[in-house]
Amino acid sequence: MAVAVWSGLAAGLCGLGAVLLARQPVGMATASGQVGAGFLRWGYRVGRGKLPGIALVSWLIWSVLGAAVIGMTAFRAEPRTPWMILSWTIDGIALLYLIGVALINPRRAGALLAPLAVVLGMIAGSALLWRTGTESAQEKALLIGGAPIPVLALGYALMMGAMMLGGRRGGWR
């Protein structure tokens, strides 16, 4: 129920933000336009600058973030549940990012099918294991849903750090 209320509130605020941005004169920053832009934080590239697309993407992301926070506070009693919700949220954000990249650049969409399938498989596999309810299955679900994305992010950070430290002097061009 709380997620539905949050989603409805987010939809209303994103709609209000779109109306406020639409009323702003082109090339002039107004207070109402700044308020509207505060609600519409995401989706400018995916929506290709059109307000309906921007409002839809912003609403979707606000809804996901709100559902994650509500889920984490609602299930505080079980120690693994907030971690599972957090990992599903990170996986969902990664999935939305990949979908956004595919929508922005359709020529690269074919190359993104494998990562999209992997992220969807991680979410579905961890959800199926989580639903069994046994402690060992939930630990495996947490490992499947929570480990790959942070490990990839850490590897990326290490690679970027190595490139920044070594750079051209290290022989990387």
Secondary structure, DSSP 8 states (H G I E B T S, - for coil): -HHHHHHHHHHHHHHHHHHHHHHS-TT---HHHHHHHHH--S-TTTTTT-HHHHHHHHHHHHHHHHHHHHHHHHT-SSSSHHHHHHHHHHHHHHHHHHHHHHHH-GGGTGGGHHHHHHHHHHHHHHHHHHHH--HHHHHHHHHHHHSHHHHHHHHHHHHHHHHHHHGGGGT--
